[in-house]
Amino acid sequence: MYGLIGDPIDHSLSPTIQNAAFHSAGLNAVYVAFPVSTTKLRSAVQGLRSLRVKGFNVTAPHKLAMLRYIDKVETEAAEMGSINTVRNDDDALTGFSTDGLGAINALEEAGVSVGSQTVLLIGAGGAGRAIAYALAGRKCSLEVASRTLPRAQRLVRSLRSKFGINAESSTLSKRALYDRVKKAEIILNASSMGADSINNPPIDKKWIQENHWVFDIVYRPVRTKLLRDAIASGARTIDGLSMLLNQGACSFTLWTGRKAPIREMRRAVSERLAVQSAANR
């Protein structure tokens, strides 16, 4: 058994993706979503360990707090202070982060060469930190904007120290964002803004240009307002499903030691979304 813990969890497409991967690989395994509140996180991890669950993913709001309840953390995940994947090796729980590599793989799939680009990264939470580290490792210039400025400032200091890159931080004020968007070649929303189709990143669609790449890691809805505005402006876009699939593929490999059948994973999630779309008409 494998699983996913978070709160809320009912929107997640990870069970569809991972169960398709297990079936395609011929593995006798199942992936289940477990809703876990913040107050129940410690007992939930103890329960998963006791049940000998072989591995699980971690989503909001637990990516940072999970570090307190596992035995080991992969070096880079420890440095960024966030994990989204846990592997159980003979009752020893090890944490990893696949968010950063998932985002990089999604960009490269779309044909984006991220090295030496200037990226406006919105969000400095668990996913944002992982993506920032992955981008910094490829020597991007980073502009990190966050609702919580001290969090963005701490992240930027860490990136400058470790990677020696050009990195700046700012709030999400209109004036600050306008300047950041003008400088950026890639606009990447790594926050949850847009998941409710109301609280979208405060980027005026008039600021988005044809030369921009716009990447939103939110995948419900798949085409967020930010992406719709980007498309209307003639910009090239990457949706959150691409990152979800790629980080899920990394988790699958960490758990099983096998290459993930990403084509089958993509087909399964596409079919699931088509069924849901038809049901909602």
Buried (B, 14 or more C-beta within 10 A) or exposed (E): EBBBBBBEBEEBBBBBBBBBBBBBBEBEBEBBBBBBEEEBBEEBBEEBBEEEBBBBBBBBBBBBBBBEBBEBBBEBBBBBBBBBBBBBEEEEBBBBBBBBBBBBBBBEBBEBEBEEBBBBBBBBBBBBBBBBBBBBBBBBBBBBBBBEBEBBBBBBEBBBEBBEBBBBBBBBEEEBBEBBBEEBBBBBBBBBBBBEEEEBBBBEBEBBBEEBBBBBBBBBBBBBBBBBBBBEBEBBBBBBBBBBBBBBBBBBBBBBEEEBBBEBBBEBBEEBBEEEEEEEE
